[in-house]
Amino acid sequence: MGNLTNALQELRAERKQAQARVENLDQAISVIESLNGSGRFGTANQPTPIVSAASRRKMAQAQRSRWAKASKESQPLAVTPKTTGSASVKRIMSASARRKIAVAQRARWARVKAQQKKAA
């Protein structure tokens, strides 16, 4: 029985030392993180700031006005007619041209697969 109590006391003392070591490491990590500017370690226990309903309404209204201003500035003031000179025109491809392209692409893939089969 005496051996068990001695062993138990030694284990508890060792645990206490290990716990103290871990706490020292945590403190060192938090100091380094605060110097680095990343407050990741200590932020878990910080409460989130409480914002009143009135303040939330004001923030929402301010954001709406910022979006309105941005969208107003991004829209053109007047519709300008497109010039036919250098403006890009969307080209429409005929069905026969599409078929020709598809046939050519199948032929390319057949050549690639034949070369792979030949190499293997």
N, C-alpha and C positions, 0 to 999 in steps of 0.2 A: 504494500500500500504506500509506503514511503517513497518508493521509486516512481510511482505514478504521480504523486503530488509534486515531486521534484521536476519530473518531465513536464507536467502541466504548467508549473511556474516558469520554467525555462521557455516553453513555447509562448506563453503570454508575454514574457519580456521581449522575446524576439519579434513578436507581432507588434508590440508597442514601438520598438525601434524601426521596424519596417514602415509603420504608419507615419512616424515622424519623418522618415526619409521621403516618403511620398508627398507629404505636406510641404517639405522644403522644395522638392522638385516642382510642385504646383506653383509655389510662390515665385520661383525662378522663371518659370515659363510665363507667368502673368506679367512679370517685370519686363521680360524681353518683348512680349507681344505689345505692351503699352509703349515701349520705345519704338517698335517697328510700325505702330499705327494700326495694326489689325487687332481689334478688341474682341476677337472671337471667344477667348477663354472665359472672360468674366461677364459676358453679356447674357448668359443663360439665366441668371438669377435676377436680372434687372426687370422691373415691371414695365409694361408698355405704357406710353404716355396716354393719359385720358384726355380726350378732346370733347368739348361740349357740343351739343347739337347745333347751337348757334354758330360756333366756330366752324363746324363741318359745312353748314350751309354757306358761310362766307367763302370758305375754300372752294366749294363746288361752283359758286357763282363766279369767282375769280378765274377758275379753270375754264368755265364756259366762255367767258369773255376772251380769254387767251385763244381758245380754239376758234371763236368767231373771227377774231382779228386775223389769225393765221389763214383761215379759209378765205376771208375777204381779200387778202393780199395775193393769194395764189391764183384766184380766178381772173381771167382776162377781163378788162373793162369793156371792150367792144369786140364783136365777132368780126374778124378780118377775113375777107374772101381769099381762098387759096389761089396762088398763081400757078399757071400751067407750065412755067419754065423749068425750074429746078426742083419742084416739089416731087417727093417720091410717090409713085402711083402703085397701088396694089395690083399685082399681076395675077391673072387667073389662068391656071394651067388647064389645058384641055384633057379630056379623059384618055385620048390616044397617047398624049405625051406622058401622062402618068403611067400608062401600061408599058411604054417603052422604058421608062426609068426603072420600073419594077422588074422587068425582064433583065435589064442590064445588071441590076443589083443581085438578082438570083444567080446570074452567071458569075459574078465576082465571088459570091459566097461558095459556089460550087468549086471554083478554082482554089480557094483557100482551103476548103475541106479536102480536096484531092491532094493538095500539097501536104497537109497534115497527115493524111492516111499514108502517103508515100514515105514521109519521114519516119513514121512509126513502124 
